């Protein structure tokens, strides 16, 4: 017996009220499912067909017979940043940053192709296909399935303009997790209760290519001392008999705003399985409750690195080691005897793929209207810092010993991310038997705190808006279409974020815009299509 309408509307109001303290995530669920995107990723209590593998594998037990789905989506990411020196700008005596007043230029996308690597394509958007299959024998309580899909993606390419001011925090950034197989099973325990298990097996890729500069007060003071001590021609007899501060000539004069190097890290984890566990309770047709736990992984990456060092630091180190007492001072400071123009090798890193918990409710107060509300929580606090281990001492990093960084065989990049709660809302209207209209809203409060954001991961608080539809082509086939738009903005006052613009004595890793006010935004556009056929 169905409850009366006032009871249903009371439950609806309670669900809306529960969504008030919305929180959010970083990259999860942005490109995973055409249907889920249309509903603000609020589908845990109403899992979408074969896409249930990711969102709640218990939903597989609702499928009857065999089915297959084919999907494709296109997504473009546009992010910009501007830089402005505030009044009183000073980095160790240097008061003019050539990047001040500039804005970053065009942004394109790329992709990582398993086995092949990262091609040199610069694309206005990426198009990714997906395929899924499910099998259910007549009368069986079990449904088996598998699927390929993109579970995580972030792609930024700023190489169109070689002088883009944002190049010092990512000429290219590619974070990608492609699930190429996901053996799964859903079990129908009763007419109202279902369970599911999925094992997504992913190929993960992590690529960062960035120019580097090191503006900080200590380096600035040192550069000003060189200016006062070294003649215009680059050397003097006193310096030669001393520690060789001028021995590198004009190119060896240190400035805090000059490009110092380029770093490229390219890593993959070809086989990285995780575990999804789901439950779905549907006591009647107007109410459902679902939950899914997506297990994380300590993903083991391996790959290659290349450090290309500019003449400034190479010549400075050469000049020191060509003087009488320079080698002594260099040894005390732990400086290298020389820095090669290019140093290559292999590296490893353990980068957590965060676990994720999501619960949801489905309410269908009247025949023509359905509301979904989901809450999700991902453990991004595991990204407190990322450590990359090299197969040898990197000569460029040996210079950083002056700043209290003792291990030149590894690079530790602070992140300081947080685990937060995220809400999603989905609305479905059923005007006819064949047509379903969908709308979604997801206010995504970023797991990156305001004092940790940077241009490698320019993800502030964002809002995701979506529209979509499903149309039944026949009793055994249908098509879904979705369009989504996500937008967010950030503003980082000078000296407030030690992942981008701190101006302190020992902030060398890594604040390339020290002392600058940085503002920016991110916009993601998504369109997707999915065709499903049942047998």
N, C-alpha and C positions, 0 to 999 in steps of 0.2 A: 504494500500500500504506500502510495507516494505521499510525502508531507504536503501540507498546504503551501501555497505560494508565499505567504508572509515568512514562513520558516526559511524557505530557500533564500529570500532576499536578505534575511538577517545573516545567514551564513555568508552571502556575497559581501555584505558590508563588513563583516568581521575579517574576511580575507583581504579586502582593500586596506583596512586599518592596519593589519599586520605587516603590510608592505611599506609602511612609512619610513623606517630607518634603513633606507636602501644603501647597500655597499656594492663593491664590484671587484673586477679582476683585471688581468692584463691581456692575454691573447686567446684564452680558451674560448671555444664555441663560436669563434668568429666566422669560420668557413667550413663548418662541419656538415650542416644539413640545410637543404633548401626550405623544408617545412619548418624546422626549428627557428631559423632566422626570421621567418615571417611572423613568428609568435614570440619574439623576444627571448628565444631559447627557454621558454617556459613550457616544457613538454614532458616533464618527468612523470606526471600523473596521467598523461595521454600520449604514450610513446608513438612516434611516427613510423610505423611499418618496420622495414629493415633497418632504418636509422636508429631503431631501439638499441641496436648493438652498442652504440656510444651513450645514448641518453638514459636508457633503462632497459637492459636486456630481458627483463621480465615481460616487456611488451611483445617480444617475439612469440610468446605463448598465445597471443590473441590472433595470430595469423592462421588461416585455414588453407590447406593445400600448399602447392609450390608457388613461388613468386620470384620476380626479379625486378631490379630497378636500375635505371641509368640516369646519371645526373651530370651536370656541368655547371660551373659557376665562373664568373669573371669578377675580379676585384681589383680596385686601384687604391693606392695609398698616396695621399698628398700631405706632406708636412713641410712647414716653413719655420724659419727662425730669423729674428733680427737682433742686432747687437748695438748697444749704446753705452758709451762711457759716461758715468754720472759725474756731477761736479766733484772736483777734488781727486779725480782718478790718478793713481800713482802706484806703480809696481816697481819698487826698489829704485825709485828715482826716474823712472820712465813714465812720461805723462801722456804719450800719444800712441795708441794702438791702431795700426793701419786697418784693422777690421771694424773699428768703431763707426757706426752709421751705416754699415752694410747689412744686407739681407740675403738669405740663402736663395738659391735659384731653383731650376726645374728638378723634380724628383720623378724617378721612374722605378719600375719593378724588375726583379729578376726571379730566377728559380734555380733550385738545385736538382739536377737530374741524377738519380741514383746510378752508380757505377761510372757514369760519364764525368760528373762533376758540375761545376757552375759555369755555364757558357757565358760569353761576353755580351749576351743580349741585353738591351735596355728597352723594356717594354712599357707602353702606356698603362697596361693592366696585364694580369696573368689569368689564364683560363685553365682550370683544372677539372678533368673528368673524374667520375667515380662510378663504381659498379657494385651491386650487392645481390645476393641470392639467398633464398630461404626455402627450406624443405620441411613439409609436414605430411606424414602419411595419414590417410583417412582414419579417423578415430583415435589417433595417437595423442597422448598428452605432451609429447615432446616436439619442439620445432628447432631445427638446426639451421644455422645461417653463417654467412661470412660476408665481408664487405671491405672495400678499399675506400679511404677518404682522408682528407687533410684535417688532422686534429689540432694543429697549431701552426701559425704562420705569421711572420713579420718580415717584410722585404722593403728595403730602402736603397736606392741607387742614386747618388748625387754626382756621378762622374760626367754628366753632360757638360757642366762648366768646370774646367780644371781648377779654377780659382774660387770655387764656391766657399764662402767663409765657414760653412758647416762641415767642411771636409776634415776638420781636426777632431771631430767626433763621429766619424763614419762616412767614408766615401761610399762604401758598400756595407750593408748589414743584411744578413740572411739568417733567420731563425725559422726552422722548418721541421715539422714532424709529420711524416706521411705514413699512415697505416696502410700496408699493402696486403694484409690478411688479418682476419679477426674471427677465428673459429669460436662459435657461440652456440648456446643452447638455452631455450626457454622452456619452463615446465609449468603446466597447468595443474596446480594442486587441487583446485576446486573451481566452481563457476565464478567465484569472487576473488580468489587469491592465486597469484602467479609469482614465480621466481625466475631469475635468469642469471647466467654467467657468460662473460665474454673475455677473450684473451686477445686484445689488439696487439699485433706485432708490427713495430714501426721502424722506419728508416729515419733517423734524426740527422740533421745537418746544422752546422753552426759556422758562419763565415763573418769575419770582421776585417775590413780593409780600411785603414784610416791613416791620414797624415797626422803627424804629432808635432806639437810645440809645447814648451814648458815655461810659461810666464809665471814667475813667482818672485817674491821679494828678494830672496837670497841670490837668485840668478841675476836679478836686475842690479843689485848692489855690486856684484862681481863685475858685471859688464861696465858699469860706470867707473869702477876702479881701473879697468883696462883702458878706458878712454882717457883717463887722466895720466896713466903711467906709460902707455905705449905711444911712440911717435907715429906720425902718419904713414911712414914707410913700413911699419910693422915690427920694428925691433931696435934694440940698443945694446951696447956692450954690457951695461949693468944688468940688464934682464938676462942676457946670455949666461953671465956668471951667477945669476940667481936661479929663479925657478921657472923661467921661460914662459911668462904670461903673454908675451908678445910674439913668441916664436912661430905661431901659426899664421902670421901675416894678416892681411885684411880679412881673408875668409875665416880666420880663426878668432875673430873678435866676437864675443858672446853678446847676444841680444835676446831678451825674453820673448820677443814676438816673431822671431824668424822660424820658419819650418826647420825642425831638427831631424826628422826621420819619417819613415813610413813603416807601418806594421801591417802584415797580412797574416791572419790565422784562418786556416780552413780545416775543419774537423767533421767527422761523421761517426755515427754509431749505426752500423747497418742492420743490427738485429737487437731490438730492445722491446721485449714483451712487457705488458702490464696486465692488470686484472680489473674487470668491471663486475660488480655484484649489484643486482637489482631486485626490487620487490614492488609489486603492484596490487593494491587492494581496491576492488570495484564492487561495493556492496549493492549498488543499483546504477541506473543509467544516468542519474543526475549528479553523482558524486563519486570521486575517485581520489586516492592518495597513493603517491609513488615516491620511491627513494632509490638513489643509486650512489654507490661508492666506487670511484675510479681510482684505483691504486696508482701510486707514484713509482718512480724509478730513480735510482742513482746511476744515471746514464753515463756509461764509460765511452768517452770520445777519444779518437786518435786522429792524427792528421799532420799537417806540415805548417811551418811558419817561415816567414821571410822578414828580416829587418833590413831596411835600406837607410843608411845614415847619410845625412847631408854633410858638405865640407866643413861647416862651422865646428861641430864637435870633433870630427876627425882631425882637422888641422890644429885645433886647440890642444888635443892630447898629444899629437906629434910634436908640437912646439915645446910642451913641457918636458917631454922625454929627450929633447935635443939640447937641453940646457945643462948646466953643471949640477945644480941641486934639484932640478925638477923631478928626476926619477925617484929621489928620496921622498919628496913630498907626495908624489904620485903613489908610491908604495904605501905610505902612511895612510893616505885617503882611500886606498883600495882601488885606484883608477887602473884601467888597462894600459898596457904599454902601447897599444894601437887599437884603432877601431876600423874594421874592414868596411868598405863601401856597401857590401851586401853580405849578410850572414843568414844561412838557411839551415834547416834541420827538421826534426820530428818532435812532436809534442803530444802530451796526453792531458786530459782534464776529466774530472768527475763533476758533471753539472746536473743537479736534481731536476727531474720532471715532477712537479708538485702533485701530490694526491689531491683529490677533489671530491667533495660531498655535496649532493644536491637533493633536495626534497621538494615536492610540489603537490598542489591540490588542483583538482578539476571540478568546476561547478557549472551545471547546466540547468539554470532555474526555469527556463522555458525551452520549448522544442527548437526555437530558431536562434538561440544565443548560448554561447559557451565561453566561460572565462577560465584561464589558467594562470596560476600564480606560483612561482618557484623561488626558492632561496638556495643559494649555492655558496660554498666556502672552499677556497683553494689555498694550499699551504705555501704561498709565495715567500714567506719569511725564511724559507730554506735558501733563498738567494740573498744571503747576507753579504757574501763575497764570492767571487769566481776566481779560482786559482788554476793557472795554466803552467804545467811542468814541462820544461824544455830538456832536450837530450844533452845539452852542454851549457856552459856559462855564456850568456849573451853579452857581448862586449859593450853594447850600448847601455845595457842595464847596469853594468859595473860602475858607470859614472854616477848612478843613483845611490851608491853607497854613501855619498856625501850627505844624503838626505835621510839616513837611517834605515835604508832598505838593504839588508845584508845579503840576501840570496839572489844573485843574478841569474840563477838557473830556473827561476820561476817568476811569474808575473801574477800578482794578486790585485784584482780590481774590485774595490768596494762597491756594493750595491745597496744594502740596507733596506730591502723590500719588506713588506708587511703582509700578513694574512688578514683578509677582510671579508665581510659578508656582502653578497650581491643579490639583488632582487630582479626578477624578470616578470613581465606581464604579457599575456597573449589573449586576444579576443577573436572568436570565430562566429561568423554569421552564416546561417543556412537558408538562403532565400528560396532555393529550389532543391529538388532531390539530387540534381547533378552538380550544382555549383556551391562551393564554400568560399566565403570571403574571409581574409585573415588580416590582422593588424597586431603589431608587437611594439613594445616599448621596454627598453632596458637601460636604466640609469647606472652606468658603470663607474663607481668610485674607484679610482686606481689603487692598485696594491703598491704603487711607487709613491712614497710620500713626497710632499711638495719640496722638501729639502734634499731629495735624492734623484730627482728627474734629470735627464740629460738628453743629448741628441742621438745617442745610440739607441735608447728606448724612449722616444718622445711620447709617452702615454700618460697624459693627465686624466682627471675625471672626464668622462665622456658620456654622451647620450646616444643610444642606438634607436633609430626609428625604422619601422619596417611595414611593408604592405605586401600582400600576396593573395593567391587564390589557388583553388584546386577544382579541376573540372573532370567529371567522369565521362570519358570518351565512349565507354561501353560498360556493361556490368563487370568486366574483368580487366579494365585498364583505365588509367587516369593520368592526368598531367598536373604538375604543380609549378607555379611561377612565383618568384619573389624578387623584390627590390628593397634594398636597405641603405641607410645613410647613417654614419656615425661621425660625431664631431666633438672636439674638445680643445681647450686653449690653456696655455700656461704662461705665467709671468714669474721670473726668477730675479729678484733684486740682487745687486752685486754683493758678493761675499756672504751669501746665505745658503749655498748648496755646494758641498765639497765633492760632488760628482761632476761639477762643471765650472764654477766661477769663484771658488774661494781664493782669497789673496792673502795667504799666510806664508810664513818663512819656510816651512817644510812640506808644502802641498803639491809636490811634483807629480804624484800619481793620484788623480789625473784631473787637472783643472785648466784646460786650454784657453778658457775665456775668463781668466782671473780678473776680478775687478769690474767686469762688464755687467750691465743689466741685459738679461736675455729674455725675449718674449717669443712665443711661437704657438703653433696650432697643429692639429692633425685632423684629417678628413678621410674617411674610408667609404667608398662606394662599392656596392655589391649587387650583382644580379645573378639569379640562379634559376635553373630549370631541372625538373626531375620527371621522368616517365616511369610508371610502375605497371607491370603486367602480371596478372595472376592466372594460374593454370588449373 
